[in-house]
């Protein structure tokens, strides 16, 4: 086996080791992960929150037993694929082992490592952006238009993974027009590739049409409630922080596009970055949306630095050392490798960076991201203890305030048919209105005003508080569990009316 191959395998092995060891076993999965896992139980060509590819992977995870190992495996796998693509990009551009090691470590020890600890579409998004860029590099180097068909596949499945790839496509069009690569628009294979992409994404577009484009509504709501608060200055600052240890490589790439003659033909990638970042800034997008732009830039910068440091071995060693050493502070802060008690004990480290401040504007014991990974399994056990006592489980529904609660209960519950639902996110489409409902287990957020369920009491024979999430580190601390037993009226009609009213918000 070649030395290069052994080094690549070693870096990929390190990737998987880090992905599994940087999360303390004291943490559960994160709230979004439960939703994506549940989507694998309701396969469709689209969902309110995301396109369908994540649900296909969820289905595979369920076939493999659904364990936490497999939940963590797939985002780590797509992160490993991203590293492999960067390795192959560098090889394609004439880089050798130093550039490949530098580029691979830069991608490994970046914000992508943090993204890859969670089972979310973001890992797929970064992979498909990198794959799209790789196919374009191959097309430029070979002038073989068959690579445009590979670009079509990357684009189509990238779209079915996360709609975010549209920003990359829009940024690429003027980038091609500004460079010598504009001749691509004269090639019929480009338009065949566009047709292939449309065929791939068509089922999802049809699903969106039939469901009145709920994702468009969600994006508008996101823009009005969250993105409006995004500061463009923070977006720019966080681009630097995401790749703190490798930013000098990215700067080297920008320089190389204009001073290194072999890279003139790749200049469209510089303009692609400029236009895509400009789009994100214009729409006040979240900063992590742009992460997919950087693996290719790291590949370019690594090749250029290898050529510049051709006779300067000490500078090569320093470059690798900088990438590794500067990543250590990032890892110490960004990853939940310590249990909640240890994080609280070292809270000043997080507080000084403002990481203990949550969306409510108050400081808490843990960063909000960490607190979002605590208490879910305990909540599910308490719901199970209530559900277990009910003789009439067939006519019981578990109704939650948010998708995290519903997904966590479904994931951890020992009752496979518990099927917790919510009027939140995709769960609104999974409420079992086809069966008669006589009992409801209600899971309510701590800030819910109706602490005694006074509104529901006239509708049931008995209503009482059956449990509470008492894990003080959990973002769900104080969540209450109520049992509403013996319906006196048609609960299905009430749920159907509530579902219709909420569904109309997505139309």
C-alpha positions in Angstrom: 0.0 0.0 0.0 1.3 3.4 -0.9 2.5 5.9 1.8 -0.1 8.4 0.6 -2.9 6.0 1.0 -1.8 5.0 4.5 -1.7 8.7 5.5 -5.2 9.3 4.1 -6.6 6.3 5.9 -4.9 7.5 9.1 -6.5 10.9 8.9 -9.9 9.4 8.2 -9.5 7.1 11.1 -8.6 10.1 13.3 -11.8 11.8 12.0 -14.0 8.9 13.2 -12.2 8.7 16.6 -12.7 12.5 17.2 -16.4 12.3 16.2 -17.0 9.6 18.8 -14.8 10.9 21.6 -15.7 14.6 21.6 -19.2 13.9 22.9 -19.5 12.8 26.5 -21.8 9.8 27.0 -23.7 11.9 29.6 -25.4 13.7 26.7 -28.3 12.5 24.7 -28.9 13.4 21.0 -29.7 17.0 20.0 -33.4 18.0 19.5 -33.1 18.3 15.7 -31.7 14.8 15.4 -34.9 13.3 16.8 -37.0 15.0 14.1 -34.7 13.7 11.3 -34.8 10.2 12.7 -38.6 10.2 12.9 -38.7 11.3 9.2 -37.3 7.9 8.4 -40.5 6.4 9.7 -42.6 8.6 7.4 -40.8 8.5 4.1 -42.0 11.1 1.6 -40.5 13.3 -1.2 -40.5 16.3 1.1 -41.0 17.6 4.5 -41.9 21.0 6.0 -38.4 21.4 7.4 -36.0 19.7 5.0 -35.8 17.9 1.7 -36.0 14.0 1.7 -32.4 12.7 1.6 -31.9 12.9 5.4 -35.0 10.7 5.8 -33.5 8.1 3.5 -30.4 7.9 5.7 -32.7 7.8 8.8 -34.5 4.8 7.3 -31.1 3.0 6.9 -30.3 3.9 10.5 -33.5 2.3 11.7 -32.7 -0.8 9.6 -29.3 -1.0 11.4 -31.1 -0.9 14.8 -31.3 2.9 15.3 -28.5 3.0 17.9 -26.6 6.1 18.8 -23.5 4.6 17.1 -25.2 4.7 13.8 -26.7 8.1 14.3 -23.2 9.5 14.8 -21.7 7.4 12.1 -23.4 8.9 9.1 -22.5 12.6 9.6 -18.9 11.4 10.4 -19.0 9.4 7.2 -20.0 12.4 5.1 -17.3 14.4 6.8 -14.8 11.8 5.9 -16.0 11.9 2.3 -15.4 15.6 2.3 -11.8 15.1 3.5 -11.4 12.5 0.8 -12.6 15.0 -1.9 -10.2 17.7 -0.7 -7.4 15.1 -0.9 -8.4 14.3 -4.5 -8.8 17.9 -5.4 -5.2 18.6 -4.3 -4.0 15.6 -6.3 -5.9 16.8 -9.3 -4.2 20.2 -9.1 -0.7 18.7 -8.9 -0.3 18.8 -5.1 1.7 16.1 -3.3 1.7 14.7 0.2 2.4 17.9 2.1 -0.4 19.7 0.5 -2.8 16.8 1.0 -1.9 16.5 4.7 -2.2 20.2 5.2 -5.5 20.5 3.4 -7.0 17.4 5.1 -6.0 18.5 8.6 -7.4 22.0 7.9 -10.8 20.5 7.0 -10.7 18.0 9.8 -9.9 20.6 12.5 -12.5 23.2 11.5 -16.1 23.9 12.2 -16.9 21.0 9.9 -15.8 18.7 12.8 -18.5 20.4 15.0 -21.1 20.0 12.2 -20.3 16.3 11.9 -21.2 15.5 15.5 -24.9 16.0 14.8 -27.2 14.1 12.5 -28.5 17.0 10.5 -28.6 17.9 6.7 -25.6 20.2 7.2 -23.0 17.4 6.9 -24.6 16.4 3.6 -24.7 20.0 2.5 -21.0 20.6 2.9 -20.2 17.3 1.2 -22.3 18.0 -1.9 -20.9 21.6 -2.2 -17.4 20.1 -2.1 -18.4 17.4 -4.6 -19.9 19.9 -7.0 -16.7 21.9 -6.9 -14.6 18.8 -7.4 -16.6 17.8 -10.6 -16.0 21.4 -11.9 -12.3 21.1 -11.3 -12.2 17.8 -13.2 -14.2 19.4 -16.1 -11.8 22.4 -16.3 -8.8 20.1 -16.3 -10.0 17.6 -18.8 -12.5 19.6 -20.9 -14.5 16.4 -20.7 -18.2 17.4 -20.7 -19.2 14.1 -19.1 -18.0 15.7 -15.8 -20.9 18.2 -16.2 -23.3 15.2 -15.8 -21.5 14.4 -12.6 -22.0 18.0 -11.6 -25.7 17.5 -12.3 -25.9 14.6 -9.9 -24.1 16.5 -7.2 -26.4 19.4 -7.7 -29.6 17.3 -7.8 -28.9 15.3 -4.7 -27.4 18.3 -3.0 -30.8 20.1 -3.5 -32.6 17.0 -2.1 -30.3 17.2 0.9 -30.6 20.9 1.7 -32.0 23.8 -0.4 -29.0 25.9 0.6 -27.1 24.7 -2.5 -29.2 27.1 -4.5 -27.0 29.9 -3.2 -24.0 28.2 -4.6 -25.6 27.8 -8.0 -26.7 31.4 -8.2 -23.2 32.5 -7.3 -21.6 30.3 -9.9 -23.5 31.8 -12.9 -21.8 35.3 -12.8 -18.5 33.6 -11.8 -18.5 31.7 -15.1 -19.5 34.8 -17.0 -16.6 36.8 -15.6 -13.9 34.2 -16.6 -12.6 32.3 -19.6 -14.8 29.4 -18.5 -17.9 31.3 -19.9 -17.6 29.1 -23.0 -19.4 26.5 -20.9 -22.7 28.2 -21.9 -22.1 27.2 -25.5 -22.0 23.5 -24.8 -25.1 21.5 -25.2 -24.0 19.1 -22.5 -24.5 21.9 -20.0 -28.2 22.0 -20.8 -28.5 18.2 -20.7 -26.9 18.4 -17.3 -29.5 21.0 -16.2 -32.3 18.7 -17.5 -30.8 15.8 -15.4 -30.8 18.0 -12.3 -34.4 19.0 -12.9 -35.4 15.4 -13.3 -33.7 14.5 -10.0 -35.4 17.3 -8.0 -38.8 17.2 -9.7 -40.4 14.8 -7.2 -39.6 17.2 -4.4 -40.9 20.2 -6.4 -44.2 18.3 -7.0 -44.4 17.5 -3.3 -43.9 21.1 -2.5 -46.6 22.2 -5.0 -49.1 19.7 -3.6 -48.5 20.9 -0.1 -48.6 24.6 -1.0 -44.9 25.1 -0.7 -44.6 24.9 3.1 -40.8 25.3 3.0 -41.2 28.7 1.4 -43.5 29.7 4.2 -41.1 28.4 6.7 -38.2 30.4 5.1 -40.3 33.6 5.2 -41.1 32.9 8.9 -37.4 32.3 9.6 -36.5 35.5 7.8 -39.0 37.5 9.9 -38.3 35.9 13.3 -34.6 34.9 13.2 -32.6 36.2 10.2 -33.9 39.7 10.8 -31.7 39.7 14.0 -28.6 38.4 12.2 -25.8 41.1 12.1 -23.8 41.1 8.9 -20.7 42.0 10.9 -21.2 38.8 13.0 -21.6 36.8 9.8 -18.2 38.0 8.5 -16.5 37.5 11.9 -17.8 33.9 12.2 -16.4 33.0 8.8 -13.0 33.7 10.3 -13.8 31.8 13.5 -15.1 28.7 11.7 -11.7 28.2 10.1 -9.5 30.0 12.6 -6.6 27.5 12.4 -6.6 27.4 8.6 -7.6 30.9 7.6 -4.0 31.6 6.4 -4.6 28.7 3.8 -7.8 30.3 2.6 -6.0 33.7 2.2 -3.3 31.9 0.3 -6.0 30.5 -2.1 -7.3 34.0 -2.8 -3.8 35.3 -3.5 -3.0 32.2 -5.7 -5.9 32.8 -8.0 -4.3 36.1 -9.2 -0.5 35.5 -8.8 0.0 31.8 -9.5 -0.3 31.3 -13.3 -1.5 27.6 -13.1 -4.5 28.8 -11.1 -5.7 31.4 -13.6 -8.1 28.8 -15.1 -9.6 28.2 -11.6 -10.3 31.9 -11.0 -14.1 31.3 -11.3 -13.9 29.7 -7.8 -12.8 33.0 -6.4 -15.7 34.8 -8.0 -18.0 32.1 -6.9 -17.0 32.7 -3.4 -17.5 36.5 -3.7 -20.9 36.2 -5.3 -22.2 33.5 -2.9 -21.0 35.3 0.2 -22.6 38.5 -1.1 -25.9 36.7 -1.5 -25.7 35.4 2.1 -24.9 38.9 3.4 -27.7 40.4 1.4 -30.3 38.0 2.8 -28.7 38.1 6.3 -28.3 34.4 6.3 -26.9 32.4 9.2 -23.2 32.2 9.1 -22.8 28.4 8.9 -24.7 28.4 5.7 -21.5 29.3 3.9 -19.2 26.6 5.4 -19.5 24.5 2.2 -17.5 27.1 0.3 -14.3 26.5 2.2 -13.1 22.9 1.7 -12.3 23.7 -2.0 -10.6 26.9 -1.1 -8.4 25.0 1.4 -7.4 22.6 -1.3 -6.3 25.5 -3.6 -4.5 27.3 -0.8 -2.7 24.0 0.3 -1.4 23.5 -3.2 -0.1 27.0 -3.5 1.6 26.9 -0.1 3.3 23.7 -1.1 4.7 25.3 -4.2 5.8 28.4 -2.2 7.4 26.3 0.6 9.0 23.9 -1.8 12.5 24.4 -0.4 11.5 25.5 3.1 10.9 22.4 5.2 10.6 24.4 8.4 7.7 26.5 7.0 5.9 23.4 6.0 6.2 22.0 9.5 5.1 25.4 11.0 2.0 25.4 8.7 0.9 22.0 9.9 1.7 22.9 13.6 -0.4 26.1 13.3 -3.4 24.2 12.0 -3.2 21.7 14.8 -2.3 24.0 17.7 -4.9 26.7 16.9 -7.6 24.1 16.7 -7.1 23.1 20.3 -8.9 26.2 21.9 -11.7 25.7 19.4 -12.2 22.0 20.4 -12.0 22.9 24.1 -14.9 25.3 23.7 -17.1 23.9 20.9 -17.5 20.3 21.9 -19.4 18.6 24.8 -16.6 16.2 25.7 -17.1 17.0 29.4 -20.2 16.2 31.3 -22.6 18.9 32.4 -21.3 19.2 35.9 -17.7 19.7 34.6 -18.9 22.3 32.1 -20.6 24.2 34.8 -17.5 24.0 37.0 -15.5 25.6 34.2 -18.3 28.0 33.3 -16.1 31.1 33.4 -14.4 29.9 30.2 -17.7 29.8 28.4 -19.1 32.9 30.0 -16.2 35.1 29.0 -17.1 34.3 25.3 -20.8 34.9 25.8 -21.6 31.2 25.3 -23.7 30.8 28.4 -26.3 33.4 27.1 -29.3 31.7 25.6 -32.1 33.0 23.3 -33.9 34.4 26.4 -31.0 36.8 27.0 -30.1 35.2 30.3 -26.9 33.4 31.3 -27.3 29.7 32.2 -25.1 26.9 33.6 -24.3 25.5 30.2 -24.2 26.7 26.6 -27.6 26.4 24.9 -26.3 23.8 22.4 -25.1 21.6 25.2 -28.3 22.0 27.2 -30.2 20.9 24.0 -28.6 17.5 24.3 -29.6 16.8 27.9 -32.8 15.4 29.6 -34.5 13.9 26.6 -34.1 10.2 27.6 -35.3 11.0 31.2 -38.3 12.8 29.8 -39.1 9.8 27.6 -38.9 7.4 30.7 -41.3 9.6 32.6 -43.8 9.6 29.7 -43.3 5.8 29.5 -44.2 5.4 33.2 -47.5 7.2 32.6 -48.3 5.4 29.3 -47.5 2.0 30.9 -50.3 2.4 33.5 -53.0 3.1 30.9 -55.1 0.0 30.1 -56.4 1.6 26.9 -53.2 2.4 25.0 -54.8 1.9 21.6 -56.9 5.1 22.1 -54.1 7.2 23.7 -52.1 9.9 22.0 -49.0 11.7 23.3 -49.2 15.4 22.4 -46.1 17.5 22.8 -45.4 21.2 22.6 -42.4 20.9 20.3 -40.8 18.5 17.9 -37.8 17.8 20.2 -40.1 16.4 22.9 -42.1 14.3 20.4 -39.0 12.9 18.6 -37.1 12.1 21.8 -40.1 10.2 23.3 -40.4 8.2 20.1 -36.7 7.5 20.0 -36.2 6.5 23.7 -39.6 5.0 24.5 -39.7 1.2 25.1 -43.2 1.3 23.5 -42.7 1.1 19.8 -46.2 2.2 19.1 -46.3 5.3 21.4 -46.0 7.6 18.3 -45.7 11.0 20.1 -46.8 13.9 18.0 -46.9 17.7 18.1 -48.5 20.6 16.2 -44.9 21.6 15.6 -42.8 21.0 12.4 -43.5 17.8 10.4 -45.3 16.1 13.3 -48.4 18.1 12.5 -48.9 15.8 9.5 -48.5 12.6 11.6 -51.2 13.2 14.2 -53.3 10.0 14.2 -56.7 11.4 13.6 -57.8 8.1 12.0 -58.3 6.5 15.4 -60.6 7.4 18.2 -58.8 9.2 21.0 -60.0 9.0 24.6 -56.7 9.7 26.5 -54.1 12.3 25.9 -50.7 12.5 27.6 -49.8 16.2 27.2 -46.1 17.3 27.4 -45.9 21.1 28.0 -43.0 23.5 28.1 -42.1 25.0 31.4 -43.2 28.5 30.3 -46.8 27.3 29.4 -49.2 29.5 31.3 -51.9 26.9 31.9 -50.2 25.1 34.7 -53.3 23.2 35.8 -54.8 22.5 32.3 -57.9 24.4 33.3 -59.0 24.6 29.6 -59.0 20.8 29.2 -60.5 19.8 32.6 -64.2 20.0 31.4 -63.3 17.7 28.5 -62.0 14.7 30.5 -63.0 12.7 33.5 -59.6 13.2 35.1 -56.7 15.6 34.6 -53.6 15.7 36.7 -49.9 16.4 36.7 -48.1 13.1 36.2 -44.5 14.1 36.0 -41.9 16.8 35.4 -38.4 17.1 33.9 -36.2 18.0 36.9 -32.8 17.9 35.1 -31.5 21.4 35.9 -29.0 21.2 33.1 -31.6 20.5 30.4 -33.0 23.2 28.2 -36.3 21.3 28.8 -35.9 21.8 32.6 -39.4 22.2 34.1 -41.3 20.5 31.2 -44.5 19.0 32.6 -46.3 15.8 31.8 -50.1 15.8 32.2 -52.5 12.9 31.9 -55.9 13.7 30.4 -58.0 10.5 30.8 -61.6 9.6 29.7 -62.6 12.1 27.0 -66.2 13.4 27.4 -66.3 14.8 23.9 -64.9 14.2 20.4 -61.2 14.9 20.9 -60.5 14.0 17.3 -62.6 16.9 16.0 -60.8 19.3 18.3 -57.4 18.1 17.2 -58.4 18.2 13.5 -59.5 21.8 13.9 -56.3 22.8 15.5 -54.3 20.9 12.8 -56.2 22.7 10.1 -55.7 26.1 11.7 -51.9 25.5 12.1 -51.6 24.0 8.6 -53.1 27.1 7.1 -50.1 29.0 8.4 -47.9 27.1 6.0 -50.1 28.0 3.0 
